[in-house]
Amino acid sequence: MALLVSLGVGGCTKKVGDAIVLEKEHIDAAEPSPTPTPVTTSSEIAVAAPSPTASTQPTQTELAPDEIVVDTYVMKKNVRGTSKDPRASSQEKWLMKVEMMQDRRRFTVMADRAHFLKYKVGDRVRVRYKEATTPGLSGIPGLKINAVDFLQ
């Protein structure tokens, strides 16, 4: 109950600022998943025993020459922006990366198709967003983009 009260009291601060469009990217809708396969019984499932030498520490591996990292996702270069992109969902996405002019913060804005086609890299846009006034789980204020408006 106390958590709900603190969330209601904390709220968000609405902010507006000027930004520059750094990148634009279109991601196709993901291909529909195939129909589910018949359920297998527990006697048909083979489970591998955990390896005794497996470490719990994450290992850093080198990328293959045809791989890239985009928004923490590793993918093949020819997959980026297609329906096989790991960031693809059931709907198309039009992403615009912007940088705030006053404090150099960078946001990825999910724009609609009209705004995506209207703005070019290097254009100046007006960004409205909400910033959480109560710290998140990590102690860092949360940030949510609301809208992007073009400055005339």
Residue pairs with C-beta under 8 A, 6 or more apart in sequence:
6 134
7 134
10 132
10 133
10 134
11 133
11 134
12 130
12 131
12 132
12 133
12 144
13 130
13 131
13 132
13 133
14 128
14 129
14 130
14 146
15 128
15 129
15 130
15 131
16 126
16 127
16 128
16 129
17 100
17 101
17 102
17 126
17 127
18 100
18 101
18 102
18 124
18 125
18 126
18 127
18 151
19 98
19 99
19 100
19 101
19 107
19 124
19 125
19 126
19 127
20 98
20 99
20 101
20 122
20 123
20 124
20 125
21 96
21 97
21 98
21 119
21 120
21 121
21 122
21 123
21 125
22 97
22 98
22 99
22 106
22 121
23 95
23 96
23 97
23 121
24 94
24 95
24 96
24 97
24 116
24 119
24 120
24 121
25 81
25 94
25 95
25 96
25 97
26 81
26 92
26 93
26 94
26 95
26 116
27 81
27 82
27 85
27 87
27 88
27 92
27 93
27 94
27 95
28 81
28 82
28 83
28 85
28 88
28 92
29 83
29 88
29 89
29 90
29 91
29 92
30 83
30 84
30 85
30 88
30 89
30 90
31 83
31 84
63 69
63 74
66 76
66 77
66 78
67 74
67 75
67 76
67 77
68 74
68 75
68 76
68 77
68 80
70 80
70 87
71 87
71 108
73 85
73 86
73 87
75 85
75 86
79 85
79 86
82 88
87 93
92 113
93 110
94 110
94 111
94 112
94 113
94 115
94 116
95 108
95 109
95 110
95 111
96 108
96 109
96 111
96 115
96 116
96 119
96 125
96 148
97 106
97 107
97 108
97 109
98 106
98 107
98 109
98 125
98 127
98 148
99 105
99 106
99 107
100 106
100 107
100 127
101 124
105 143
107 127
107 129
107 143
107 145
108 145
109 127
109 145
109 148
110 145
111 119
111 148
115 148
115 150
118 150
119 125
119 148
119 150
123 150
124 150
124 151
125 148
125 149
125 150
125 151
126 148
126 149
126 150
126 151
127 145
127 147
127 148
127 149
128 146
128 147
128 148
128 149
129 143
129 144
129 145
129 146
130 143
130 144
130 146
131 141
131 142
131 143
131 144
132 141
132 142
132 143
132 144
133 141
134 141
135 141
136 142
